[in-house]
Amino acid sequence: HHLSGLFGVSSLAWTGHLVHVAIPGSRGEYVRWNNFLDVLPYPQGLGPLLTGQWNLYAQNPDSSNHLFGTAQGAGTAILTLLGGFHPQTQSLWLTDIAHHHLAIAFIFLIAGHMYRTNFGIGHSIKDLLEAHTPPGGRLGRGHKGLYDTINNSIHFQLGLALASLGVITSLVAQHMYSLPAYAFIAQDFTTQAALYTHHQYIAGFIMTGAFAHGAIFFIRDYNPEQNEDNVLARMLDHKEAIISHLSWASLFLGFHTLGLYVHNDVMLAFGTPEKQILIEPIFAQWIQSAHGKTTYGFDILLSSTSGPAFNAGRTLWLPGWLNAVNENSNSLFLTIGPGDFLVHHAIALGLHTTTLILVKGALDARGSKLMPDKKDFGYSFPCDGPGRGGTCDISAWDAFYLAVFWMLNTIGWVTFYWHWKHITLWQGNVSQFNESSTYLMGWLRDYLWLNSSQLINGYNPFGMNSLSVWAWMFLFGHLVWATGFMFLISWRGYWQELIETLAWAHERTPLANLIRWRDKPVALSIVQARLVGLAHFSVGYIFTYAA
């Protein structure tokens, strides 16, 4: 109730800002503290609202030759459904955005009142959950017991919140470039690249965190009696099927994608590029066509001028939308081909493997065939001694730790794909991506090397150029990243021996031995070293990418 109220009121407030400040500003009328009570955002004020003539608010929108920030070509509409982008700013129409947020606010505020609070009106969330028992019986007792389980576990609640927030953050990354909401942001390529990369990496950390707290819930808060035969218990009951299916999917994706890439590499190396295996992503192209992209010639739904969907929207938002979809200078519905098909499946491999590690970590957190009493050891433990061989690296924390590497590498592929696709779009050279992205050497030579060679040469024996500071950052990022491996790969005993040798030397060195320690120095614990290594890996990785 309160959450939907919060979303509803904040959406309404945003609509208010757009209507009262942003839209007048885009039309050259600046609303400030000294005049906001005098300026009507619409000539007739609240008249149309109170008389039920709401459609008046959509009449006389900004024209296609509107100069942003001036009255030239400006209209008076405040809530529209134009579709597409403002021709000059290349961003969504402000009046469309205001309309969207008003509708969202209305839905949230109405829906939020369905649920009961302290006053005993509306639906009880507990009753709703308890009633979720599918009649077929395949989900057992359905959602019975979940209300108290979630309510009594902070980690479960945090896991759910992080999962939701992770998805939303990734969606922000995707929509900031494909449906740009801020004026002129589509023409500021550096900002677009930075926003995409930033939100995608943040989403990765948040999503892996969701599984980590899900695993902690299973270890510390899960009560088998309270959840007997409900959806949670049934997930644990058939975890082998879930984990093995994810494993199979990951193996299939990995071997087939790598096989195609390597085959194409060999064909290029032998000088027979025509023998590459190039698969068109026909299903994705069909979906783009259904939404109005005409490039592929599918003639279906919105790309078919004779269809009912086309005719229904023709007088409203459709012309603006179709213009945006088929305009080759923006990032909405980029034209896709065999290179996209391959990198899509490479990314799918990364996503499925990350998910496999995270899901296995959570589902095996309470115990496994190898270690049935795992939950008694807590969330992070290094090993259970030599008596039970093979108990190292199987704590839920270890699964999270391993998954973060997969997550970072996968998002590396995602951002490389996004960046290369867009660099060629911005340079008007899309054929470079199309031709070079179908084999691994293309990625290494025509994307990574081509775009970092200037940076690597920013500082060389013959002097330096203006990029030298970034060249240093590039090197420094690699250094921090590589330092991470020192913690991650070598084992604890090595460091303990080394420290003891150094301590021996310190105690026998004049002057140095005046400095003493209270406790004998020891190496980091296994779990501590992994954390330090993970931090170095992540930070170095991000520095390198930023440079």
Beta strands, then each sheet from edge to edge (+ up, - down):
strand 1: 459-460
strand 2: 463-464
sheet 1: 1+ 2-
end
